[in-house]
Amino acid sequence: MTSRIPRDSRLRLVRPRPLAAAPRAMNQRRSRRPAPRPPEGTPAPAELARMARSGLAGAARVAHWADAALRPGPDSASPDGKGTLSDSTAEQAALDLGLTPAQIRADWDTARLAGLVEVHGDSARPGWRLRAWDRDDSAVLRGWVALFDAWSLAHPEPLDRAPGAVAEVVSAMPQVLSFLQLSAGPVPVEQLLDLLEQRVTELRTERCEIPYGPQPEPVPREGQAVRAAEQAPESEDAPLDSLLDWALRALASVGALTYGDGQATLTPLGSWAVWVKLEQICVAAQSPAGNIEQSAEDMLRGCSQLRPNAARAEYRAWLAARTVGSAVGELIDAARGEDALLRGLAFEALRVVGAPAEPDVRGVVDEATLRPYALLWLAEHDGIDPEDAHEVLTRQEATWLWVDTAAAVADHGEAPLLVRHLEAAVQPTVPALLDEVRAVGHPRTVQVLVALAAAHPDPALAKAVRRAAFQVHTGGS
């Protein structure tokens, strides 16, 4: 009896699925936590997005103008490394849009804070949110939340106050905003001031800045004390009413609240954003699967058996307990390891990070092991539908990713999953797939092919796969 070598339509593969489908199929455990709902009375996401578009209309208009009118390069911004518009550019935009240069600069700054414009050195380019502005409500809301997070940059801080006092007020304002959100209505400024003073006192107590033991009094030189008194900003112990006024005006300037007549009230967008932040804090505190204190690699291993929604909740909890820079660095280091499953999960976690991870992801595009994952991440980040994102990969990159994903399935999944993983291949037939798998040079090619041959129920196909594994192992053809 002889076995037939697969070469006919009987062995043709089904239409390719997105390449991320196979590792996601391994997440079998159901999430136990229902998605949290915003407070009663919160507008629907579409209505919130409409409000955000209205509030950011000027910033979007300037960003669209810059996208159409400016060519890439130093003409788009001044060479200060901050993306500040040059005088000539601001005047040209004002002329084209019928605004003043001051209005153009204000809208440009808002566009940068909202991620509609991304600054790289002395040049600027349209952000991914601008590309998705008219069709993606979630992109619009993320842009507004980015502006909300940067409220302290949206309005000049008082120059006569010590930087430490300003920093303390910025750190204390989340509690003030939470109180406004829970109040669900106007709150007198005097009440907010009392709360702010209490929170600042707590922050100073937590720092334990009082030195132990007697401290010598510094002896100023003649005339030095007078000059210092004339030039120094107010003490950190000065009343906080002026700083609260600055903070409320800054939050009003980004559309988070209304401020006047001695009281402040959160807008629907502001109330929703504060609720989102409170939910993130709750997730971080509860950490559904208990991985919040683990390293990135251990956290990803702990998430490997969770279903996608539960895993994303765990990613959010883990990320909320860390600074963005350190978290992204840990995730990319985990992706560089030998475990292909952790590589895929690391980029799923980076999708939860979103825009702040973009520079780091772009920085690993030239690393062969991470390149396909990074290209898919960037494509989705730029607004391409996840179902179509795999089209940005070359045939070789797609094949490399197929082998890497198959290695994850072979190490952590079950035999039927590995067989079904054939559906994710871009090649139309098994012989074509085997030819390209042999040529792609993935270090796990032999193990993947051996595992696939052992798992597949078709004897003819299994024999062909084993032969391909032997040829890769021996270097034959």
C-alpha positions as CSV (number, residue, x, y, z in Angstrom):
1,M,0.0,0.0,0.0
2,T,1.3,3.4,-0.9
3,S,0.2,6.7,0.5
4,R,-0.5,9.7,-1.8
5,I,1.5,12.9,-1.6
6,P,-1.0,15.8,-1.0
7,R,-1.1,17.9,-4.1
8,D,-4.8,18.3,-5.1
9,S,-7.8,20.4,-4.1
10,R,-8.8,17.8,-1.5
11,L,-6.2,19.3,0.8
12,R,-6.9,23.0,0.0
13,L,-7.2,25.2,3.1
14,V,-10.2,27.3,4.0
15,R,-10.1,31.1,3.7
16,P,-7.5,32.5,6.0
17,R,-8.7,33.9,9.3
18,P,-6.9,36.8,11.1
19,L,-3.5,35.5,12.3
20,A,-4.3,36.3,15.9
21,A,-7.2,33.9,16.0
22,A,-5.3,30.8,16.9
23,P,-3.7,32.0,20.2
24,R,-7.0,33.6,21.2
25,A,-8.7,30.2,20.7
26,M,-6.6,28.8,23.6
27,N,-8.2,31.1,26.1
28,Q,-11.0,28.9,27.3
29,R,-11.9,30.1,30.8
30,R,-14.9,32.4,31.1
31,S,-14.6,35.8,32.6
32,R,-16.4,36.0,36.0
33,R,-16.7,39.8,36.1
34,P,-19.4,41.5,34.1
35,A,-18.4,44.7,32.3
36,P,-19.0,47.7,34.6
37,R,-21.7,50.1,33.7
38,P,-21.4,53.9,34.0
39,P,-23.6,55.7,36.5
40,E,-27.3,56.1,35.6
41,G,-27.8,59.2,33.5
42,T,-24.4,59.0,31.7
43,P,-25.0,59.7,27.9
44,A,-24.5,56.9,25.5
45,P,-20.9,56.5,24.0
46,A,-22.2,58.0,20.7
47,E,-23.5,61.1,22.4
48,L,-20.3,61.4,24.5
49,A,-18.3,61.2,21.2
50,R,-20.5,63.9,19.7
51,M,-19.7,66.2,22.7
52,A,-16.0,65.4,22.4
53,R,-16.0,66.2,18.6
54,S,-17.8,69.4,19.3
55,G,-15.3,70.4,22.0
56,L,-12.3,69.5,19.9
57,A,-13.6,70.8,16.6
58,G,-11.1,73.7,16.5
59,A,-8.2,71.3,17.3
60,A,-9.3,68.8,14.6
61,R,-9.7,71.6,12.1
62,V,-6.2,72.9,12.6
63,A,-4.8,69.3,12.5
64,H,-6.6,68.6,9.2
65,W,-5.3,71.9,7.8
66,A,-1.8,70.9,8.8
67,D,-2.2,67.5,7.3
68,A,-3.2,69.0,4.0
69,A,-1.1,72.1,3.9
70,L,2.2,71.1,5.4
71,R,4.7,68.8,3.9
72,P,6.6,66.5,6.3
73,G,9.8,68.0,7.7
74,P,10.9,71.0,9.7
75,D,8.5,73.4,8.0
76,S,5.6,72.0,10.1
77,A,7.0,73.1,13.4
78,S,9.8,75.1,14.9
79,P,13.1,73.3,15.7
80,D,12.6,73.5,19.5
81,G,11.8,69.8,19.8
82,K,8.3,70.7,21.2
83,G,6.3,70.9,18.0
84,T,5.6,74.6,18.4
85,L,4.2,76.2,15.3
86,S,6.6,78.6,13.6
87,D,5.3,82.2,13.2
88,S,4.9,81.9,9.4
89,T,3.0,78.6,9.7
90,A,0.7,80.1,12.4
91,E,0.0,83.1,10.2
92,Q,-0.7,81.0,7.1
93,A,-3.1,78.8,9.1
94,A,-4.9,81.9,10.5
95,L,-5.3,83.3,7.0
96,D,-6.6,80.0,5.5
97,L,-9.0,79.3,8.4
98,G,-10.1,82.8,9.2
99,L,-8.8,82.8,12.7
100,T,-6.1,84.8,14.6
101,P,-2.6,83.3,15.1
102,A,-3.3,83.1,18.9
103,Q,-6.4,81.0,18.2
104,I,-4.4,78.8,15.8
105,R,-1.7,78.2,18.4
106,A,-4.3,77.4,21.1
107,D,-6.0,74.9,18.9
108,W,-2.7,73.4,17.8
109,D,-1.6,72.9,21.4
110,T,-5.0,71.2,22.1
111,A,-4.5,69.0,19.1
112,R,-1.1,67.9,20.4
113,L,-2.5,67.1,23.8
114,A,-5.4,65.1,22.4
115,G,-3.1,63.1,20.1
116,L,-4.5,64.5,16.9
117,V,-1.0,65.6,16.1
118,E,2.1,63.7,17.0
119,V,5.4,65.5,17.5
120,H,8.7,63.9,16.6
121,G,11.7,66.1,17.2
122,D,11.3,69.2,15.1
123,S,8.5,67.9,13.0
124,A,4.9,66.9,13.4
125,R,2.6,64.5,11.7
126,P,-1.1,63.6,11.9
127,G,-2.0,61.2,14.7
128,W,-3.9,58.0,14.2
129,R,-6.9,59.5,16.0
130,L,-7.1,62.2,13.3
131,R,-7.3,59.4,10.7
132,A,-10.2,57.8,12.6
133,W,-11.9,61.0,13.7
134,D,-15.0,60.9,11.6
135,R,-15.7,57.1,11.9
136,D,-14.5,55.8,15.2
137,D,-16.2,57.1,18.4
138,S,-13.8,55.2,20.6
139,A,-10.8,57.1,19.0
140,V,-12.5,60.4,19.6
141,L,-13.2,59.5,23.3
142,R,-9.6,58.4,23.8
143,G,-8.4,61.7,22.4
144,W,-10.6,63.6,24.7
145,V,-9.5,61.5,27.7
146,A,-5.9,62.2,26.7
147,L,-6.6,65.9,26.8
148,F,-8.4,65.5,30.2
149,D,-5.3,63.7,31.6
150,A,-3.2,66.6,30.4
151,W,-5.4,69.3,32.0
152,S,-2.5,70.8,34.0
153,L,-0.7,71.6,30.7
154,A,-3.7,73.2,29.0
155,H,-3.7,76.4,31.1
156,P,-0.6,78.2,32.3
157,E,0.2,77.6,35.9
158,P,0.7,80.5,38.4
159,L,4.3,81.7,38.1
160,D,4.3,83.1,41.6
161,R,3.8,79.7,43.3
162,A,6.4,77.2,44.3
163,P,6.6,74.3,41.8
164,G,6.2,71.9,44.7
165,A,2.9,73.4,45.7
166,V,1.7,73.2,42.1
167,A,2.7,69.5,41.9
168,E,0.9,68.8,45.2
169,V,-2.3,70.3,43.9
170,V,-2.1,68.3,40.6
171,S,-1.6,65.2,42.7
172,A,-4.6,66.0,44.9
173,M,-7.1,67.0,42.2
174,P,-8.2,63.4,41.4
175,Q,-9.8,63.3,44.9
176,V,-11.5,66.7,44.2
177,L,-12.8,65.4,40.9
178,S,-14.0,62.2,42.5
179,F,-16.0,64.2,45.0
180,L,-17.5,66.3,42.2
181,Q,-18.4,63.1,40.3
182,L,-20.1,61.6,43.4
183,S,-21.9,64.9,44.1
184,A,-23.5,64.8,40.6
185,G,-24.2,68.5,40.7
186,P,-22.8,71.9,41.6
187,V,-20.4,72.1,44.5
188,P,-19.3,75.3,46.3
189,V,-15.7,76.2,45.7
190,E,-15.2,76.6,49.5
191,Q,-16.1,73.0,50.0
192,L,-13.6,71.9,47.3
193,L,-11.0,74.1,48.9
194,D,-11.4,72.3,52.2
195,L,-11.1,69.0,50.5
196,L,-8.0,70.1,48.6
197,E,-6.3,71.4,51.7
198,Q,-7.0,68.1,53.5
199,R,-5.6,66.0,50.7
200,V,-2.4,68.2,50.3
201,T,-1.9,67.8,54.1
202,E,-2.1,64.0,53.7
203,L,0.4,64.0,50.8
204,R,2.9,66.0,52.9
205,T,2.4,63.7,55.9
206,E,2.9,60.6,53.7
207,R,6.2,62.0,52.4
208,C,7.5,62.4,56.0
209,E,9.6,65.4,55.0
210,I,10.2,66.7,58.6
211,P,13.9,66.1,59.3
212,Y,15.0,64.4,62.5
213,G,17.2,66.2,65.1
214,P,18.2,69.8,65.4
215,Q,19.0,71.6,62.1
216,P,21.4,74.5,61.9
217,E,20.0,77.8,60.7
218,P,21.6,78.9,57.4
219,V,23.4,82.2,57.6
220,P,22.8,84.3,54.4
221,R,25.4,86.6,53.1
222,E,24.9,90.3,53.3
223,G,22.2,91.4,50.8
224,Q,21.4,87.8,49.8
225,A,18.4,87.5,52.0
226,V,16.8,90.6,50.6
227,R,17.3,89.5,47.0
228,A,16.0,86.0,47.8
229,A,12.9,87.5,49.4
230,E,12.3,89.6,46.4
231,Q,12.7,86.8,43.8
232,A,11.4,83.7,45.5
233,P,7.9,82.4,44.8
234,E,5.4,82.1,47.6
235,S,6.0,79.4,50.2
236,E,4.4,76.0,49.7
237,D,2.5,76.8,52.9
238,A,0.7,79.7,51.3
239,P,-3.1,79.4,50.9
240,L,-4.3,77.1,48.1
241,D,-7.2,79.1,46.9
242,S,-5.3,80.6,43.9
243,L,-4.1,77.2,42.9
244,L,-7.5,75.7,43.1
245,D,-8.8,78.5,40.9
246,W,-6.1,77.7,38.4
247,A,-6.9,74.0,38.5
248,L,-10.6,74.6,38.0
249,R,-10.0,77.0,35.2
250,A,-7.7,74.5,33.5
251,L,-10.2,71.7,33.8
252,A,-12.9,74.0,32.4
253,S,-10.7,74.9,29.5
254,V,-10.6,71.2,28.4
255,G,-14.4,70.8,28.9
256,A,-14.3,68.7,32.0
257,L,-16.4,71.0,34.1
258,T,-18.1,74.4,34.3
259,Y,-16.8,77.0,36.8
260,G,-18.4,80.2,37.8
261,D,-20.5,81.9,40.5
262,G,-18.5,80.3,43.2
263,Q,-19.2,76.7,42.3
264,A,-18.0,74.0,39.9
265,T,-20.0,71.2,38.1
266,L,-18.6,68.3,36.1
267,T,-19.8,68.2,32.5
268,P,-21.2,64.8,31.2
269,L,-17.9,64.2,29.5
270,G,-16.0,65.1,32.7
271,S,-18.2,62.9,34.9
272,W,-17.8,60.0,32.5
273,A,-14.0,60.4,32.4
274,V,-13.7,60.5,36.2
275,W,-15.9,57.3,36.4
276,V,-13.5,55.6,33.9
277,K,-10.5,56.6,36.0
278,L,-12.2,55.3,39.2
279,E,-13.0,52.0,37.5
280,Q,-9.3,51.7,36.5
281,I,-8.3,52.2,40.1
282,C,-10.8,49.6,41.3
283,V,-9.5,47.1,38.7
284,A,-5.9,47.8,39.9
285,A,-6.9,47.3,43.5
286,Q,-8.8,44.1,42.9
287,S,-6.7,42.5,40.2
288,P,-9.1,39.7,39.2
289,A,-6.5,36.9,38.8
290,G,-4.0,38.2,41.4
291,N,-1.2,39.1,39.0
292,I,-0.8,42.8,39.8
293,E,2.5,42.4,41.6
294,Q,4.0,39.9,39.2
295,S,6.6,40.6,36.6
296,A,5.4,41.0,33.0
297,E,6.3,37.5,32.1
298,D,4.6,35.9,35.1
299,M,1.6,38.1,34.6
300,L,1.3,37.0,31.0
301,R,1.6,33.4,32.0
302,G,-1.1,33.9,34.5
303,C,-3.4,35.3,31.8
304,S,-2.7,32.6,29.3
305,Q,-5.7,30.5,30.5
306,L,-8.1,33.4,30.7
307,R,-10.6,34.3,28.0
308,P,-9.8,37.6,26.1
309,N,-12.1,39.9,28.1
310,A,-10.8,38.6,31.5
311,A,-7.2,38.8,30.2
312,R,-7.7,42.4,29.2
313,A,-9.1,43.2,32.6
314,E,-6.0,41.7,34.1
315,Y,-3.7,43.7,31.7
316,R,-5.5,46.9,32.8
317,A,-5.0,46.1,36.5
318,W,-1.3,45.3,35.9
319,L,-0.8,48.4,33.8
320,A,-2.6,50.7,36.3
321,A,-0.1,49.8,39.0
322,R,2.9,50.9,36.9
323,T,4.2,53.9,35.0
324,V,3.6,53.5,31.2
325,G,7.3,53.6,30.3
326,S,8.3,50.8,32.7
327,A,5.3,48.6,31.8
328,V,5.8,48.9,28.1
329,G,9.5,48.1,28.5
330,E,8.7,45.0,30.6
331,L,6.2,43.7,28.0
332,I,8.5,44.1,25.1
333,D,11.3,42.3,27.0
334,A,8.8,39.5,27.7
335,A,8.0,39.4,24.0
336,R,11.6,38.9,23.2
337,G,11.7,35.6,25.1
338,E,11.5,32.1,23.6
339,D,7.9,31.5,24.5
340,A,5.8,32.4,21.5
341,L,2.6,32.4,23.5
342,L,4.0,35.2,25.7
343,R,5.0,37.1,22.6
344,G,1.5,37.2,21.4
345,L,0.0,38.0,24.8
346,A,2.5,40.8,25.3
347,F,1.3,42.5,22.2
348,E,-2.3,42.0,23.3
349,A,-1.4,43.8,26.5
350,L,0.3,46.6,24.5
351,R,-3.0,47.0,22.6
352,V,-4.5,47.8,26.0
353,V,-1.8,50.4,26.6
354,G,-2.7,52.1,23.3
355,A,-1.0,55.2,21.9
356,P,1.7,55.7,24.6
357,A,3.2,52.4,23.5
358,E,3.5,53.5,19.9
359,P,7.2,54.8,19.9
360,D,8.4,51.6,21.7
361,V,6.5,49.3,19.3
362,R,7.8,51.2,16.3
363,G,11.3,50.8,17.7
364,V,11.2,47.0,17.5
365,V,10.0,46.8,13.9
366,D,13.4,45.9,12.7
367,E,13.7,42.9,15.2
368,A,12.9,39.8,13.2
369,T,11.2,38.0,16.1
370,L,8.9,40.9,16.9
371,R,8.4,42.5,13.4
372,P,5.2,40.8,12.4
373,Y,3.6,41.5,15.8
374,A,4.7,45.1,15.7
375,L,3.5,45.7,12.2
376,L,0.0,44.3,13.1
377,W,-0.1,46.4,16.2
378,L,0.8,49.6,14.3
379,A,-1.7,48.8,11.6
380,E,-4.5,48.5,14.1
381,H,-3.2,51.6,15.9
382,D,-3.5,53.5,12.7
383,G,-7.1,52.6,12.4
384,I,-7.0,49.5,10.1
385,D,-9.7,47.0,11.0
386,P,-8.2,44.1,13.0
387,E,-9.8,41.7,10.5
388,D,-7.7,43.3,7.7
389,A,-4.6,44.2,9.6
390,H,-2.8,41.0,8.4
391,E,-2.7,42.4,4.9
392,V,0.2,44.7,5.9
393,L,2.5,41.7,6.3
394,T,4.5,40.3,3.4
395,R,4.0,36.7,2.5
396,Q,7.2,35.8,4.3
397,E,6.3,37.7,7.5
398,A,2.8,36.1,7.5
399,T,4.4,32.7,7.2
400,W,6.9,33.4,10.0
401,L,4.0,34.6,12.2
402,W,2.0,31.4,11.4
403,V,5.0,29.3,12.5
404,D,5.4,31.3,15.7
405,T,1.7,31.1,16.5
406,A,1.8,27.3,15.8
407,A,4.7,27.0,18.3
408,A,2.5,28.7,20.9
409,V,-0.3,26.3,20.2
410,A,2.0,23.3,20.2
411,D,3.5,24.3,23.6
412,H,0.3,25.4,25.3
413,G,-2.7,24.2,23.4
414,E,-4.3,20.9,22.3
415,A,-3.8,18.8,19.2
416,P,-7.1,19.8,17.6
417,L,-6.2,23.5,18.0
418,L,-3.0,22.9,16.1
419,V,-4.9,21.2,13.3
420,R,-7.4,24.1,13.1
421,H,-4.5,26.5,13.0
422,L,-4.0,25.5,9.4
423,E,-7.0,27.7,8.6
424,A,-5.0,30.7,9.5
425,A,-2.3,30.1,6.9
426,V,-2.2,32.5,3.9
427,Q,-1.1,29.7,1.5
428,P,-3.9,28.1,-0.5
429,T,-2.6,24.5,-0.2
430,V,-0.6,22.4,2.2
431,P,2.3,21.8,-0.2
432,A,2.6,25.6,-0.7
433,L,2.5,26.2,3.0
434,L,5.2,23.5,3.6
435,D,7.5,25.0,1.0
436,E,7.3,28.5,2.5
437,V,7.5,27.3,6.0
438,R,10.8,25.5,5.2
439,A,12.1,28.7,3.6
440,V,11.2,31.2,6.3
441,G,13.8,30.0,8.8
442,H,11.9,30.1,12.0
443,P,13.9,28.4,14.8
444,R,10.9,26.3,15.9
445,T,10.0,25.0,12.4
446,V,11.0,21.4,13.0
447,Q,9.1,21.1,16.3
448,V,6.0,22.7,14.8
449,L,6.0,20.4,11.8
450,V,6.6,17.3,14.0
451,A,3.8,18.3,16.3
452,L,1.4,19.0,13.4
453,A,2.2,15.6,11.8
454,A,1.5,13.9,15.1
455,A,-1.8,15.7,15.5
456,H,-3.3,15.6,12.1
457,P,-5.7,12.7,11.4
458,D,-5.0,12.5,7.6
459,P,-2.1,10.0,7.1
460,A,-1.1,11.4,3.7
461,L,-0.9,14.9,5.0
462,A,0.9,13.8,8.2
463,K,3.5,12.0,6.1
464,A,4.1,15.0,3.9
465,V,4.5,17.2,7.0
466,R,7.0,14.7,8.6
467,R,9.0,14.7,5.4
468,A,9.1,18.5,5.5
469,A,10.3,18.4,9.1
470,F,13.0,16.0,8.2
471,Q,14.2,18.1,5.3
472,V,14.4,21.2,7.6
473,H,16.3,19.2,10.2
474,T,18.8,17.8,7.8
475,G,19.1,20.9,5.6
476,G,17.8,18.9,2.6
477,S,15.3,19.9,0.0
